[in-house]
Amino acid sequence: MTPVFYLLLAYVLGATPTSFWVGRLVFGVDLRTRGSGNLGATNTLRVFGWKAALPVGLFDVFKGWLPVWLFPQVDQTAVWGWTLGYAAATILGHVFSFWVGFRGGKGIATSAGAFLGLAFVPVLIALAVWIAVVFTTRIVSLGSLSAAVALPLSLLFLPQRGQETLLPFTLVLAAFVFWSHRANIKRLLRGEENRFGSRKGTEPEENEEEEEDGPPPSVRGRQPGEEDLQS
């Protein structure tokens, strides 16, 4: 098998729409029509509750970690750059899943899983920043943006294997996170971003990206169109 084969396999694994299948098979609901329409753990949490969101989130992390950890061991002829390629492929697979019309989540959980295999300590620091920001502000999107900044900064002080390529890769990923959260940033600047503990009942917006936060209301009492983040 060539590295290109594993690159494609990483994309297919990343494209696995866990939250979509859980919604369809367990609840008989298309998650794209509920909440933000975003196929990630946060929208799963808000629509179906934590018992559905927990396995979805864990699998999204796992599918990011597995190619980065396993494929370089299987194909030992591949250079370090291919490992970064596997990480990028699985993240892009999650965000642009062919199973659901190339519209998935925002890739935060999958990116975290990939970096568990690339830079374990820096990603733990980024996770700590995410937790601290979300705990203090109750805004998930702000936590994700803060973690995206914290990760490359952590790499500057804690160099890892392949630092000369890993750091630029992390900067590109941070830029991608900001791009995928561009609508959230607009709401943050307007002071309109939703928080955990608040409830919104608006319909899904077609021209803006999904919001990232809020409590997990029941499926029965939920109005289609609440916004949030992705996984």
ABEGO torsion letter per residue (X at the ends): XBAAAAAAAAAAAAABBAAAAAAAAAAGBBAAABEAGBBBAAAAAAAAEAAAAAAAAAAAAAAAAAAAAAAAAABAABBAAAAAAAAAAAAAAAABBAAAGGBBBAGAAAAAAAAAAABAAAAAAAAAAAAAAAAAAGBAAAAAAAAAAAAAAAAAABBBBGAAAAAAAAAAAAAAAAAAAAAAAAAAAAGABBBBGBBBABBBBAABBBBABEBBBBAAABBBGBBBBBX
